[in-house]
Amino acid sequence: MTRPCLIPCSMSWRLCLARQFPASSANQLLLDVTELMRSDGKSGIQRVVKSLLLAFMSDPPAGLDVSAIYFDGQQFRHAQEFVQGLAGAPDGRSGLVDWRPGDIYLSLDLNIRSMPETEPLMRDLARQGVRLCFVVFDLLPLFRPDWWPTGMSARFEVWLRRLLGVADTVCCISQSVATELEAWMNGAALSFQYRRPAVHWFHLGADSGAQCALDRVARGVCDSHCRDGGKTDLFDGGHAGAAQGPRPSVNRLSRRCGLTDTL
């Protein structure tokens, strides 16, 4: 049985057909790598994004059809060529993403530049029953704006408010970041599309000792940059830079953030 196609005429007819006649009925885990495709700054975050992406693609959570996607300025598309270049083999799909109820969108990167354009689309996806999940690496731009280039703190807060407004789940890379985020949300006068998102956390590192080093590395790098009169790059060498391996991170992210509990 086909579903009603409630899509404005200005949108692509191909997207309408994709929704009417899906190629597969499996739940999808769709990993947003828009920022990485636009510009690989080789920051700590983006090194982790690539590691998590490859780990998810090579060993997906049971029952989920995993694919990398990107925002083309109007809609989300499968990132077949990008994955082929990164991993040496295509993910097998291209073209527009076929969104279906029960799918999971997971933003792995700091998509500050694309968020203003994608927010309306994400609100529509939420209405369709797509679950929206975001990884948050740190809140240092909020708490120490003097460590970052001018305007970065304000842009980061706008991005954070927008994602919290639509998110079902936020996955932080440590318990301390999750605690800080919950505390900030309590006093931030946020507006949610449906409900306040659940906040979970997972470790990037392979063991608790590695995680203990994350905060020290991040703050040490930032302190060093500030003493030298410089500004730190986007978390370069900080929390994300201390990751010790993608497979433990993927397992923890999937389990703690409930990606494997949606089936």
HUBEL-V791737 format. One record per run of one state. SS is the DSSP state (h for helix, s for strand, l for the rest). FROM is the first residue (numbers start at 1). TO is the last residue. If there is no record, write none. Layout:
<<SS & FROM & TO> <SS & FROM & TO>>
This chain:
<<l & 1 & 12> <h & 13 & 20> <l & 21 & 26> <s & 27 & 32> <l & 33 & 33> <h & 34 & 38> <l & 39 & 43> <h & 44 & 58> <l & 59 & 63> <s & 64 & 71> <l & 72 & 75> <s & 76 & 78> <l & 79 & 79> <h & 80 & 87> <l & 88 & 95> <s & 96 & 96> <l & 97 & 103> <s & 104 & 107> <l & 108 & 111> <h & 112 & 128> <l & 129 & 130> <s & 131 & 136> <l & 137 & 139> <h & 140 & 143> <l & 144 & 144> <h & 145 & 147> <l & 148 & 151> <h & 152 & 166> <l & 167 & 168> <s & 169 & 172> <l & 173 & 174> <h & 175 & 186> <l & 187 & 197> <s & 198 & 201> <l & 202 & 207> <h & 208 & 227> <l & 228 & 239> <h & 240 & 242> <l & 243 & 245> <h & 246 & 256> <l & 257 & 258> <h & 259 & 261> <l & 262 & 263>>
